Amino acid sequence: MARGCMIEPEPDGGRGRGASVGGGPESGAGETVAHQLVARGVSRRYGWTVVLDRVDLEVRAGEVVALTGENGAGKTTLLRICAGLLRAHEGTVGVGGRIGYCPQATGLFELLTAEDHLVMFGRGAGMGREEALRRGRTILAEFDYPLSEKLVTRDLSGGTRQKLNLALALLADPSVLLLDEPYQGFDHGTYVNFWDHCETWRRAGKAVVVVTHMLAELDRVDRVVELPAHPSRVVGRSR
Amino acid sequence: MTAAIRRVLTMGEMHGRDLLRHHVAIGLLIILPLSFYASSASEGGDDAFVAGGVGMAFSISGATLFSVLSSREVDQRLLLSGYRPFELLLGRLLFLGPFGFVIASGFAVLMSVVSHPERPWLLGFAVVMVAFQAVPFGLAVGAAVPRELEGTLVLIGVVGMQLAASPDALASKLLPFYGARQLIDVGASSQGEIVGPLLLSLGYGFVLLVVARLFLARHISIQRHGDIAPP
């Protein structure tokens, strides 16, 4: 069972998902579904402050999990640990494939264009220039960002930069998507579109973790994992 | 061409695009050593060559430092996408090395024409050595310090000491640009040996690259998680 976080099954039982963390790798229909992300006993401190205390998280292929919690609860820290960008002081993480990570902050080269970024990140994943641009164009078009714009990222709006971040996370077709409030700055249409895409990614068999504060959209995910504000208040706390 | 070489070439290309769009920074990169040189040249003597050379070390290592520090977060994501730390380092070197060479060559020609050193070819070589030393120095400082402020203070401290300390002082001999400074002196005055300072510069440059690689791995490394066994 999960330690350090509360996991609730979503009321949408029709999808056959929503088993709590630590449950067996079976869907509601009884078929075996592979876990794509398994974090066990993950702890992390910053100085003397314990941000994560033995947190478990498991996400299956074709499952969308919302990671919620108050400010400072460790959502971004947990996501960064799962992505491999931050070291856990305790615990282990296992991943069943390539990771796509979309940060909360922009994390881009200020004076490179979107095309430059696509080529650079695509090359890391073994893609040639044309392939990276073709795939990037397709992804960005789905989020209403035409790649015909040649602006450097410094001159893009916050929402547009975040669309690029999302495209970079999706570029190599990862099996595990870790998205840290990826819709920051999105207009309403793109925001709704984002949650529609979560459904598409679910159908494509991806394991998706979305850090979110948008409680109104939680009916669009399979499970909600709430991190407590502080590990000392974990025991017995429920949403 | 192997995938690793392609990744290094792409990183070099992108760092080049990024730096060349920093127009003000490039202007300062050229003006700074010129002002160091001009302020000393007006007084006459060989000190102007050293001041110009060390000023160039300051500007090129500064540009390299900011290139490393401003992209630390992106670097981690690039590692996640498939790059290796050493490829990120080589990518920067691939652009900054030739870039420093071009600036140093132009600067050496200018100093030779204006101040008539005894051995212009050696002065030019020494100034190019300064540039080649400055890139790994900027990489090493950028990889070792947490933020721009600390890095800038380290640069100011090292370059200031290199300028202020007597060439015979122990502190001067321990600093990274000592060998290049000696070569500049030899080029300006035609006195002194060449091989020792040259080997010292090359050795120092290599050590700085190793330091940069070690610290870069520490600051931007990512954890490669184990695979999940199929059910």
Boltz contact constraints between the chains, C-beta under 6 A:
constraints:
  - contact:
      token1: [A, 25]
      token2: [B, 231]
      max_distance: 6.0
  - contact:
      token1: [A, 32]
      token2: [B, 231]
      max_distance: 6.0
  - contact:
      token1: [A, 34]
      token2: [B, 231]
      max_distance: 6.0
  - contact:
      token1: [A, 35]
      token2: [B, 228]
      max_distance: 6.0
  - contact:
      token1: [A, 38]
      token2: [B, 228]
      max_distance: 6.0
  - contact:
      token1: [A, 84]
      token2: [B, 222]
      max_distance: 6.0
  - contact:
      token1: [A, 84]
      token2: [B, 223]
      max_distance: 6.0
  - contact:
      token1: [A, 84]
      token2: [B, 225]
      max_distance: 6.0
  - contact:
      token1: [A, 85]
      token2: [B, 76]
      max_distance: 6.0
  - contact:
      token1: [A, 85]
      token2: [B, 222]
      max_distance: 6.0
  - contact:
      token1: [A, 87]
      token2: [B, 223]
      max_distance: 6.0
  - contact:
      token1: [A, 93]
      token2: [B, 225]
      max_distance: 6.0
  - contact:
      token1: [A, 94]
      token2: [B, 225]
      max_distance: 6.0
  - contact:
      token1: [A, 94]
      token2: [B, 226]
      max_distance: 6.0
  - contact:
      token1: [A, 94]
      token2: [B, 228]
      max_distance: 6.0
  - contact:
      token1: [A, 95]
      token2: [B, 225]
      max_distance: 6.0
  - contact:
      token1: [A, 96]
      token2: [B, 228]
      max_distance: 6.0
  - contact:
      token1: [A, 101]
      token2: [B, 80]
      max_distance: 6.0
  - contact:
      token1: [A, 107]
      token2: [B, 73]
      max_distance: 6.0
  - contact:
      token1: [A, 107]
      token2: [B, 74]
      max_distance: 6.0
  - contact:
      token1: [A, 109]
      token2: [B, 18]
      max_distance: 6.0
  - contact:
      token1: [A, 109]
      token2: [B, 74]
      max_distance: 6.0
  - contact:
      token1: [A, 111]
      token2: [B, 18]
      max_distance: 6.0
  - contact:
      token1: [A, 111]
      token2: [B, 21]
      max_distance: 6.0
  - contact:
      token1: [A, 112]
      token2: [B, 18]
      max_distance: 6.0
  - contact:
      token1: [A, 116]
      token2: [B, 14]
      max_distance: 6.0
  - contact:
      token1: [A, 120]
      token2: [B, 10]
      max_distance: 6.0
  - contact:
      token1: [A, 120]
      token2: [B, 14]
      max_distance: 6.0
  - contact:
      token1: [A, 121]
      token2: [B, 81]
      max_distance: 6.0
  - contact:
      token1: [A, 123]
      token2: [B, 7]
      max_distance: 6.0
  - contact:
      token1: [A, 123]
      token2: [B, 10]
      max_distance: 6.0
  - contact:
      token1: [A, 124]
      token2: [B, 78]
      max_distance: 6.0
  - contact:
      token1: [A, 124]
      token2: [B, 81]
      max_distance: 6.0
  - contact:
      token1: [A, 124]
      token2: [B, 82]
      max_distance: 6.0
  - contact:
      token1: [A, 124]
      token2: [B, 83]
      max_distance: 6.0
  - contact:
      token1: [A, 125]
      token2: [B, 81]
      max_distance: 6.0
  - contact:
      token1: [A, 125]
      token2: [B, 82]
      max_distance: 6.0
